[in-house]
Amino acid sequence: MNYILKDYRLPGSIETHVQGQFRHKYFKRPIIPVLQTVPPEIVMQIPEERIIAAKERIEEPKAKTVEIQTIFRESEAQTDPYTPEYVEDRTAGIPEVLTIKDLAYGKGLPASMAEMELIDQMREKRAFDNALPPTSDEACFTLRRRLMEDQEVREWNKREDDIKRLQNERLNLLQSALVEREKESEEKHAQRTEEIRLKKTENKERALAKIQRKRIKVLRKMYKARKNVEIKGKKRDVIEEYANFGSSVYAPITREGLSLDKKANKYEVQPEALSTYQGLQELSRTLPQKVYDSKVSVDKVKFNFKKTLTRKEHSHMVALKKAQAWIDIAIEKQEVKEGQEEDENLLKRVQVRPKTPTHRDIVRTDNEDEFERQDRQQRAVILVQRLIRGRANQNMMFEGKEKRLDLIAELRATEEWKLASQGEDQDEERAIIETYQERVLDGVAEALQSEIIARSLDNLSKELVRLKQERRIAAMVRIAEDVRRRREAEESGRRQAEAILRQREDVLYQELMSVHQGTVDSFLQGIVVNTIDTTSSLQAYEEAKLKAQTLNTFLDRMEERRNKPEIFIKDLVSSFLIPDVQRKKVQRQLQLEEKKFLETARKIIQSTVANTGQKIENDKIINSEARNLGGVLPPKK
C-alpha cells in the first residue's frame, strides 16, 4: 500500500509517493508542548474514560491523507513573501492600497524615497482628477482642457527632469568607473614598476655578492701564494765566519744587536773537579779500562747527491715524503676497514672460475694439399696475431716513454753523476754538478717568475673585466632611468590630453542629449501611436483571417470525414453554439458589472458637481457679504 502525500500550498496535480524502508520516518509528528510537568517522553496511563470498547471503535479507511513536515525545501528556493488573498468590498469604494498593487517584493518593496514620491504623485493626480470641472457646458470644458494641458506640461517637465537626473547619475557613474579604472591601472603600473625595481635590485645584489665572493676567493689564493713563497736569503756559513777574524763573530755590528756567542762565554759550564790535576786523576781512576781502548771505524765517504740540492728542492722532497707517509697510512686504514667489513658480512662475493679452454686436435685428412693449405693459413694467422701483440706492446712502451721523458732524463743524469763520482776525474764531476745546479736554479726561477706573471696578469684581467662590467651596468642603469623618465613624461602628457578630451566630449554629449531629448521623445511618441494603430488593425485582420481559415479547414475536414448530418449538427452545436451562448452570457454579465460601475461613477460625479456648485455659491455669498461690509476675503487655496 502506497501513501500519497499532498502539500496544500502546491497545486493539486503535484503529488509525492512515499514508499520503501524509510516510509515510517515520514509519519513522525512534531512534539506539541502541553502544560504538564512530566516530560513528553514518559507515557502516562491512559484515563479510563478515554477507553472505547472494541465494538464502538470507528473503522479507519484503507487510504487517507497524512500531514507531514517536509525537510526538502532549500533556503535558496525561497520565493516572494506570502501575500494573503483578498476580496474587494465594492460598496466601500476602491481602497488606496490597490492602486500600488504593481509594486512587489524586490520591485519597489520595501518602499524607498522614490516609491514614496511616486505614491505622493499618484495621490496628487487622483486629487487633480477629482477636482477637474465637469464637461457640462463649454466654459467648464474649456477650463478642464486648459487644466489638463497645464498638468500634462508639468508631467512632461517632471519627466524631463527625471531623464536629466538619470543621465547625470549615469554620467557620474561612468566618471567614477573611469576614475576607478585609472586608479587600478596606476596601481598595476606602480606594482609592476616596483616588481621590476625589486627584481633588478635583487639581480644587482646577487651580482655584487658573486663579485665579492670571487674577489675574496682571489685574495685568499693570493694570500696563500704569497704565504708559501719563501724568502730567499743567504745561508749563514758558521765555519767561514769563525775562520774570518773580521766577521761579525769577532767584531759584531751594533745595529744587529747583542751576539749570543759572546754572551755564552760569561757562563761557566765546566765542572769544578776537572779544573785541577787531582780531579782529573780521580776521574781517570773511576773510568773503566775499555774507555781507553776504544776503536773507531771510519767508513768510506760516499758521494751524497742530496748535499747539492737547493733549499726549494729539499723542501719539496720533505713534503713528498710526508705526503707519501700520509697516503701509506690512509691505504693501511682503508685495507683494515675493508678487511673488517669483509669479516662482518656473511655473504661474500665469490669469484666465478673462468671457463677452461678446450683444445681441439688437428685431424689430418687424407687430402694432403688441403691439410697443407690449412696449416699455412693457421701459421699466417698466428704470425699476424704476434705482430699485432708486438705492435700493441710497442705503442704502450712508446706512450709510457713519452709520458716519462723528464724522469728518464733525470735518471740518466743521475747515472752519469754516479759514474762520474766513481771515477777519478773530479773536474768533470764538478762541472756536471754545477751545470745541473744552474739548470735547476734557472728552471725554478723561470717557473716562479712565470707563475707570478701569470697570476698578476690573471688578476689584472679579472679586474679589467670587473671594471668593464661595472661600467656597463652603470650605463644600463642610466639608460633605463632615462627611458623610464621619458615614458613617465609621455604617459602623463597622454593622460592629461585624454582627460581634457574626455571632459570636452562629456560636455558636448550632455548638451547634445539635452537639446535632442525632447525631439526624440515627441518623435518616438508619434511613431509608437501610429505603429500601435497599424499593428492593432493588422493583427485584428490577421486573427480574423486566421480564424476564418481555421474554421473553413476544420469544416472541410469534418465534412470529408463525417458526411452524416446528425454528426455534423452535433459538432456544430458542441463547437459553435454552446461556446457562443457562453460567450454571450459572459458578455451580458460584464455589461451588468460595467453598468453598476457606470451608475456608481455617475452618482459620484453628480454628487461632486453638486458639492462643487454649492461651494461656489457659498463662496459667492460670502464674498458679496464681505464686499458689502467693505472688505474682500482672500481666495481659498
C-alpha positions in Angstrom: 0.0 0.0 0.0 1.4 3.4 -1.0 0.6 6.6 0.8 0.1 9.8 -1.2 1.4 12.9 0.5 -0.1 16.3 -0.6 1.1 19.7 0.2 -1.9 22.1 0.2 0.4 25.1 -0.7 1.2 23.5 -4.0 -1.2 22.8 -7.0 -3.3 19.7 -6.7 -1.5 18.0 -9.6 1.8 17.7 -7.7 1.8 14.5 -5.5 4.6 12.7 -3.7 4.6 9.0 -3.3 6.3 7.8 -0.2 7.4 4.2 0.0 10.4 2.0 0.9 12.2 1.1 4.1 12.2 4.7 5.4 8.4 5.2 4.9 7.8 5.3 8.7 10.0 8.3 9.1 7.5 10.5 7.1 4.8 9.9 9.7 6.7 11.3 12.7 4.7 14.2 14.1 6.1 17.1 16.0 6.0 17.2 19.7 3.3 19.6 20.8 4.1 21.2 24.2 1.4 20.8 26.9 1.0 22.2 30.3 2.4 19.2 32.1 5.4 18.8 34.4 6.0 15.3 33.1 8.4 15.1 30.1 6.8 14.1 26.8 9.0 11.0 26.5 7.2 9.4 29.5 3.9 7.8 28.5 1.3 8.1 31.3 -1.5 5.8 31.9 -4.5 6.5 29.7 -7.6 7.7 31.6 -10.4 5.2 31.8 -13.0 7.4 30.3 -11.0 7.6 27.0 -11.0 3.9 26.6 -13.5 2.9 23.9 -14.9 -0.5 23.5 -13.8 -2.5 20.5 -17.4 -2.6 19.2 -17.7 1.1 19.3 -14.5 1.9 17.5 -14.7 3.6 14.2 -13.1 1.7 11.4 -10.3 3.6 9.7 -10.3 3.9 5.9 -7.8 1.9 3.9 -6.3 5.1 2.4 -6.1 8.5 4.0 -4.1 11.7 3.6 -1.4 12.3 6.3 0.1 15.7 7.0 3.8 15.7 7.4 6.6 18.2 7.9 8.8 18.4 4.8 12.6 18.9 5.1 13.2 19.0 1.4 12.8 22.8 0.9 16.1 24.7 0.5 16.6 28.2 1.7 17.8 29.2 -1.8 14.3 28.3 -3.1 12.6 31.0 -1.0 10.0 32.8 -3.2 8.4 36.2 -2.7 6.8 36.9 0.7 3.4 35.4 1.1 0.5 37.7 0.3 -2.9 36.6 1.5 -5.8 36.6 -0.9 -8.3 39.4 -0.6 -11.8 40.2 -1.7 -12.8 43.7 -2.8 -15.5 45.5 -1.0 -17.2 47.4 -3.8 -19.7 49.1 -1.6 -17.0 50.9 0.4 -15.2 52.1 -2.8 -11.8 51.3 -4.2 -9.1 51.2 -1.4 -5.9 53.1 -1.9 -3.7 50.0 -1.3 -4.9 48.5 -4.6 -3.5 51.5 -6.5 0.0 50.3 -5.7 -0.5 46.6 -6.3 2.0 46.8 -9.1 4.8 47.2 -6.5 6.1 43.8 -5.5 8.9 42.5 -3.3 12.2 43.4 -5.0 10.4 45.7 -7.4 9.6 48.7 -5.3 9.2 47.0 -2.0 10.4 47.7 0.7 9.5 51.2 -0.3 12.2 53.9 -0.5 12.0 57.7 -1.1 11.5 57.2 -4.8 8.4 55.0 -4.2 7.1 57.5 -1.6 7.4 60.3 -4.1 5.6 58.1 -6.7 2.8 57.4 -4.2 2.5 61.2 -3.5 2.4 61.9 -7.2 -0.4 59.3 -7.7 -2.3 60.9 -4.8 -1.9 64.4 -6.3 -3.0 63.1 -9.7 -6.1 61.5 -8.2 -6.9 64.7 -6.3 -6.4 66.6 -9.5 -8.7 64.3 -11.5 -11.3 64.6 -8.8 -11.1 68.4 -8.8 -11.5 68.8 -12.5 -14.7 70.6 -13.5 -17.4 68.5 -15.3 -18.0 68.7 -19.1 -21.5 70.0 -18.7 -21.0 73.3 -20.6 -18.5 74.8 -22.9 -16.8 77.0 -20.3 -16.2 74.1 -18.0 -15.0 72.0 -20.9 -12.5 74.8 -21.8 -11.4 75.2 -18.2 -11.0 71.4 -17.9 -9.0 71.2 -21.1 -6.7 74.1 -20.0 -6.1 72.5 -16.6 -5.4 69.1 -18.2 -2.9 70.7 -20.7 -1.1 72.5 -17.8 -1.0 69.2 -15.9 0.4 67.5 -18.9 3.1 70.2 -19.3 4.0 69.8 -15.7 4.2 66.0 -16.1 6.4 66.4 -19.2 8.7 68.8 -17.3 8.8 66.4 -14.5 9.7 63.5 -16.8 12.4 65.6 -18.5 13.9 66.4 -15.1 13.8 62.7 -14.2 15.5 61.9 -17.5 18.2 64.5 -16.9 18.7 63.3 -13.4 19.1 59.7 -14.6 21.5 60.8 -17.3 23.6 62.8 -14.8 23.6 59.8 -12.5 24.8 57.6 -15.4 27.5 60.2 -16.3 28.6 60.3 -12.6 28.8 56.5 -12.5 30.7 56.5 -15.8 33.2 59.1 -14.4 33.6 57.2 -11.2 34.1 54.0 -13.1 36.7 55.7 -15.3 38.4 57.1 -12.2 38.5 53.7 -10.6 39.9 52.1 -13.8 42.6 54.8 -14.0 43.4 54.2 -10.3 43.6 50.4 -10.8 45.7 50.9 -13.9 48.1 53.2 -12.0 48.3 50.8 -9.1 49.1 48.0 -11.5 51.7 50.1 -13.2 53.2 51.1 -9.9 53.2 47.5 -8.7 54.8 46.3 -11.9 57.4 49.0 -11.6 58.1 48.1 -8.0 58.4 44.4 -9.0 60.8 45.3 -11.8 62.8 47.5 -9.4 63.0 44.8 -6.8 64.0 42.2 -9.4 66.7 44.5 -10.8 67.9 45.3 -7.2 68.0 41.6 -6.4 69.9 40.8 -9.5 72.3 43.6 -8.8 72.8 42.5 -5.2 73.3 38.9 -6.4 75.9 40.0 -9.0 77.7 42.2 -6.4 77.7 39.3 -3.9 79.1 37.0 -6.6 81.8 39.5 -7.5 82.6 39.9 -3.8 82.8 36.1 -3.3 85.1 35.9 -6.3 87.2 38.8 -5.0 87.5 37.1 -1.6 88.5 33.8 -3.3 91.1 35.5 -5.4 92.5 37.4 -2.4 92.6 34.2 -0.4 94.5 32.5 -3.2 96.9 35.4 -3.5 97.5 35.4 0.3 98.2 31.7 0.3 100.5 32.0 -2.7 102.4 34.9 -1.0 102.5 33.0 2.3 104.0 29.9 0.6 106.7 31.9 -1.1 109.9 31.5 0.8 112.1 34.5 1.5 115.4 33.9 -0.2 118.4 34.8 1.7 122.0 33.9 2.1 122.5 30.9 4.4 124.9 31.5 7.3 128.2 29.8 7.0 129.4 29.3 10.6 132.8 27.8 9.7 133.6 30.7 7.4 132.5 33.2 10.0 134.7 31.7 12.7 137.6 31.3 10.2 137.4 35.0 9.2 138.6 37.2 12.1 137.0 40.2 10.5 133.5 38.7 10.6 130.6 39.8 12.9 131.5 36.9 15.3 134.7 38.7 16.4 133.6 42.2 15.6 129.8 42.3 15.9 127.8 45.1 14.3 126.0 47.4 16.7 122.8 47.6 14.6 122.4 43.8 14.7 122.1 43.7 18.5 123.9 41.5 21.0 125.8 38.5 19.8 124.8 35.3 21.6 128.2 33.7 21.2 129.9 36.3 23.2 127.2 36.2 25.8 127.6 32.4 26.2 131.2 32.8 27.3 130.1 34.5 30.5 128.6 31.3 31.9 130.9 28.6 33.4 129.7 25.2 32.4 132.9 23.1 33.1 132.8 21.1 36.4 135.0 22.3 39.2 136.6 18.9 39.7 138.1 19.0 36.2 139.8 22.3 36.7 142.6 20.7 38.8 145.0 17.8 38.3 143.8 15.9 41.3 140.3 16.0 39.9 141.4 14.6 36.6 143.3 11.7 38.3 140.2 10.9 40.3 138.2 10.8 37.1 140.7 8.6 35.3 140.6 6.1 38.3 136.8 5.9 38.1 136.6 5.3 34.3 136.8 1.6 33.1 139.7 0.3 31.0 137.6 -0.2 27.9 137.1 3.5 27.6 140.8 3.9 27.0 140.9 1.1 24.4 138.0 2.3 22.2 138.3 1.7 18.4 136.6 4.0 15.8 135.9 2.6 12.4 135.7 5.2 9.7 133.6 4.3 6.8 134.4 5.3 3.3 132.9 8.6 2.5 130.3 8.2 -0.2 129.1 10.9 -2.5 125.8 12.3 -1.2 124.0 13.9 -4.0 121.4 15.5 -1.7 124.0 17.9 -0.5 123.9 19.6 -3.8 120.2 20.1 -3.7 118.7 23.5 -3.3 116.6 24.5 -0.4 113.5 24.5 -2.6 114.1 21.0 -3.8 114.9 19.8 -0.3 111.6 21.3 1.0 109.8 19.6 -2.0 111.4 16.3 -1.0 110.3 16.6 2.6 106.8 17.5 1.5 106.7 14.5 -0.8 107.9 12.2 1.9 105.2 13.5 4.3 102.5 13.1 1.6 103.7 9.6 0.8 103.6 8.7 4.5 100.1 10.0 4.8 99.0 8.1 1.7 100.5 4.9 3.1 98.7 5.4 6.4 95.4 6.1 4.7 95.8 3.0 2.5 96.6 0.8 5.5 93.5 2.2 7.3 91.3 1.6 4.2 92.7 -2.0 4.0 92.0 -2.6 7.6 88.5 -1.2 7.3 87.8 -3.3 4.2 89.0 -6.4 6.0 86.7 -5.7 8.9 83.8 -5.2 6.6 84.5 -8.5 4.8 84.7 -10.3 8.1 81.4 -8.7 9.2 79.5 -9.6 6.1 78.4 -13.2 5.9 77.8 -13.1 2.2 81.0 -12.6 0.2 81.3 -12.1 -3.4 82.6 -15.4 -4.9 84.6 -15.1 -8.0 83.4 -17.4 -10.7 86.0 -19.7 -12.1 86.6 -18.9 -15.8 85.8 -21.5 -18.3 88.6 -24.0 -19.0 89.8 -23.5 -22.6 89.3 -26.5 -24.8 92.0 -27.9 -27.1 91.0 -29.2 -30.5 93.4 -31.6 -32.1 94.0 -31.1 -35.7 93.0 -34.2 -37.5 94.9 -34.9 -40.7 92.7 -35.6 -43.6 93.6 -37.8 -46.4 93.9 -34.8 -48.7 97.5 -33.6 -48.1 97.0 -30.4 -50.2 94.0 -29.3 -48.1 96.0 -30.1 -44.9 99.0 -28.0 -46.1 96.7 -25.1 -47.1 95.0 -25.1 -43.6 98.4 -25.4 -41.9 99.8 -22.4 -43.8 96.6 -20.4 -43.1 96.9 -21.2 -39.3 100.6 -20.2 -39.2 99.8 -17.0 -41.0 97.0 -16.2 -38.5 99.4 -16.9 -35.6 102.0 -14.6 -37.2 99.5 -11.8 -37.6 98.4 -12.2 -34.0 102.1 -12.0 -32.8 102.7 -8.9 -34.9 99.6 -7.2 -33.6 100.5 -8.0 -30.0 104.1 -6.8 -30.6 102.8 -3.5 -32.2 100.5 -3.0 -29.2 103.3 -3.5 -26.7 105.5 -1.1 -28.7 102.7 1.5 -28.7 102.3 1.1 -24.9 106.0 1.4 -24.4 106.2 4.5 -26.6 103.3 6.2 -24.8 104.9 5.4 -21.4 108.3 6.7 -22.6 106.7 9.9 -23.9 104.9 10.4 -20.6 108.0 9.9 -18.5 110.7 11.7 -20.6 111.5 14.0 -17.7 112.0 11.1 -15.3 114.2 9.2 -17.8 116.3 12.3 -18.4 116.7 12.8 -14.6 117.6 9.1 -14.2 120.2 9.3 -17.0 121.7 12.4 -15.4 121.8 10.7 -12.0 123.5 7.7 -13.6 126.1 10.0 -15.2 126.7 11.7 -11.9 127.1 8.3 -10.2 129.5 7.2 -12.8 131.4 10.5 -12.5 131.5 10.1 -8.7 133.1 6.7 -9.0 135.9 7.9 -11.4 138.9 10.0 -10.7 138.0 12.9 -12.8 136.8 15.4 -10.2 136.7 18.4 -12.6 134.2 16.7 -14.8 132.1 15.8 -11.8 132.1 19.3 -10.5 131.2 20.7 -14.0 128.3 18.3 -14.3 127.0 19.2 -10.8 127.4 22.9 -11.4 125.6 22.6 -14.7 122.8 20.7 -13.1 122.5 23.3 -10.3 122.4 26.1 -12.8 119.7 24.4 -14.8 117.7 23.7 -11.7 118.0 27.2 -10.4 117.1 28.7 -13.8 114.1 26.3 -14.1 112.9 27.2 -10.6 113.4 30.9 -11.2 111.6 30.8 -14.5 108.8 28.8 -13.0 108.3 31.2 -10.1 108.6 34.2 -12.5 106.1 32.7 -14.9 103.7 31.8 -12.1 103.9 35.3 -10.6 103.4 36.9 -14.0 100.5 34.6 -14.8 98.8 35.4 -11.5 99.4 39.1 -11.9 98.0 39.1 -15.5 95.1 37.0 -14.3 94.2 39.4 -11.5 94.6 42.4 -13.8 92.4 40.8 -16.5 89.8 39.9 -13.9 89.9 43.5 -12.5 89.6 44.9 -16.0 86.6 42.6 -16.7 85.0 43.7 -13.4 85.5 47.4 -14.2 84.0 46.9 -17.7 81.0 45.1 -16.2 80.5 47.8 -13.6 80.7 50.5 -16.3 78.3 48.5 -18.5 75.9 48.0 -15.6 76.1 51.7 -14.7 75.4 52.7 -18.3 72.5 50.3 -18.5 71.0 51.7 -15.2 71.4 55.2 -16.5 69.8 54.3 -19.9 66.9 52.6 -18.0 66.4 55.6 -15.8 66.3 57.9 -18.8 63.8 55.6 -20.6 61.6 55.4 -17.5 61.6 59.2 -17.1 60.8 59.7 -20.8 58.0 57.1 -20.6 56.6 58.7 -17.4 56.5 62.1 -19.1 54.9 60.7 -22.2 52.3 58.8 -20.2 51.5 61.9 -18.0 51.0 64.0 -21.1 48.9 61.4 -22.8 46.7 61.1 -19.7 46.3 64.8 -19.4 45.3 65.0 -23.1 42.9 62.1 -22.7 41.3 63.7 -19.6 40.8 67.1 -21.4 39.4 65.4 -24.5 37.1 63.2 -22.3 35.8 66.3 -20.5 35.1 68.1 -23.8 33.3 65.0 -25.1 31.2 64.7 -21.9 30.1 68.4 -22.1 29.2 68.1 -25.8 27.4 64.9 -25.1 25.3 66.4 -22.3 24.4 69.5 -24.4 23.5 67.3 -27.4 21.4 65.0 -25.3 19.6 67.9 -23.6 18.9 69.5 -26.9 17.6 66.5 -28.8 15.9 64.6 -26.0 12.6 66.4 -26.3 12.6 66.0 -30.1 13.3 62.3 -29.8 10.6 61.8 -27.2 7.9 63.5 -29.3 9.1 61.7 -32.5 9.0 58.3 -30.7 5.6 59.0 -29.3 4.2 59.7 -32.7 5.8 56.6 -34.1 4.6 54.5 -31.3 1.0 55.7 -31.6 1.0 55.1 -35.4 2.6 51.8 -35.0 0.1 50.7 -32.4 -2.8 51.7 -34.6 -1.4 50.0 -37.6 -0.3 46.9 -35.7 -3.6 46.5 -34.0 -5.6 46.8 -37.2 -3.2 44.3 -39.0 -3.3 41.9 -36.1 -7.1 42.1 -35.9 -7.3 41.4 -39.7 -4.8 38.6 -39.4 -6.6 37.0 -36.5 -10.0 37.2 -38.3 -8.4 35.8 -41.4 -6.7 33.0 -39.4 -9.9 32.2 -37.6 -11.8 32.1 -40.9 -9.2 29.8 -42.5 -9.0 27.6 -39.4 -12.8 27.3 -39.3 -13.0 26.6 -43.0 -10.3 24.0 -42.8 -11.9 22.4 -39.8 -15.3 22.3 -41.5 -13.8 20.9 -44.7 -12.0 18.2 -42.8 -15.1 17.3 -40.8 -17.3 17.3 -43.9 -14.8 14.9 -45.6 -14.6 12.6 -42.5 -18.2 12.7 -41.5 -20.9 13.2 -44.1 -23.8 12.3 -41.7 -26.0 15.3 -41.0 -26.5 14.2 -37.3 -22.8 14.2 -36.6 -22.4 17.5 -38.4 -25.2 19.1 -36.4 -23.8 17.7 -33.2 -20.4 19.1 -33.9 -21.7 22.5 -34.8 -23.8 22.6 -31.6 -20.8 21.5 -29.4 -18.2 23.6 -31.1 -20.1 26.8 -32.1 -23.5 27.1 -30.5 -22.6 26.3 -26.9 -19.4 28.5 -26.8 -21.4 31.3 -28.5 -24.1 31.1 -25.8 -21.5 31.0 -23.0 -19.7 34.0 -24.6 -22.9 36.0 -24.8 -23.6 35.1 -21.2 -20.2 36.3 -20.1 -20.7 39.5 -22.2 -24.1 40.1 -20.5 -22.5 39.7 -17.1 -19.7 42.1 -18.0 -22.3 44.6 -19.2 -24.2 44.3 -16.0 -21.0 44.8 -14.0 -20.0 47.8 -16.1 -23.4 49.2 -15.8 -23.1 49.1 -12.0 -19.7 50.8 -12.2 -21.1 53.4 -14.6 -24.0 54.1 -12.3 -21.7 54.4 -9.3 -19.3 56.7 -11.2 -22.3 58.8 -12.4 -23.6 59.2 -8.9 -20.2 60.1 -7.6 -19.7 62.7 -10.4 -23.2 64.2 -9.8 -22.6 64.4 -6.0 -19.2 66.0 -6.7 -20.7 68.5 -9.1 -23.5 69.4 -6.7 -21.0 69.8 -3.8 -18.7 72.0 -6.0 -21.7 74.1 -7.1 -22.8 74.5 -3.6 -19.3 75.5 -2.5 -19.1 78.1 -5.3 -22.5 79.6 -4.4 -21.4 79.7 -0.7 -18.2 81.5 -1.7 -20.1 84.0 -3.8 -22.5 84.7 -1.0 -19.6 85.1 1.4 -17.7 87.4 -1.0 -20.8 89.5 -1.6 -21.4 89.9 2.1 -17.8 90.8 2.7 -17.9 93.3 -0.2 -21.0 94.9 1.4 -19.1 95.0 4.7 -16.2 96.8 2.9 -13.5 94.0 2.7 -12.5 91.2 0.4 -11.7 87.7 1.7 -8.7 86.0 0.3 -9.4 83.1 -2.0 -9.2 79.6 -0.6 -6.2 77.6 -1.6 
